[in-house]
Amino acid sequence: MIVLVGLPGSGKSTVGRQLARRLQLPFFDSDHVIERQLGCSIREYFEREGEERFRDVEESVIDQLTQNQKAVLSTGGGVVLRAANRQHLRERGQVIYLNSPPDELFRRLRHDVNRPLLQVADPLARLRDLYSARDPLYRETAHFVIETGRPSVSTLVNMIVMQLELAGVVPAP
């Protein structure tokens, strides 16, 4: 299993989809799986039940999804907040941290109204806070760190595939 972690807007879903296509593997987005199970958006559930209940559901879904050996999985930005998730991801998969600086994320997300964590007075400050809190957890979980910067999705996919080939995770062509 190849797992993508990183802050909201770092490209986990977009890169994950392309990576799965390139490696001819199934693709799962843990947030979409959670929403299907809940029957509502994560945002609605978060508002109604609170973060703790949401994290319980997320932990269960991560445990289920990481049982699958041959797939690409993109995760929610807060997946690393629970030790059990960090352990399951690291032990059951090859974890790639898409590292994006907060200023870059803000540039990408400034018009996105669908991210509950960023519906605050100062979204850039919020992203900086999330980065300082979560970056050490992403690094603890990850086998590989990819600096996203501004390359295209296909360039990022090539960088990831090259890392996976060098590590012997996927066969070189």
Helices and strands as residue ranges (DSSP letters): E 2-5, H 12-23, E 27-29, H 30-38, H 42-49, H 51-65, E 72-74, G 79-81, H 83-92, E 94-99, H 102-109, G 116-118, H 123-141, E 144-147, H 153-166
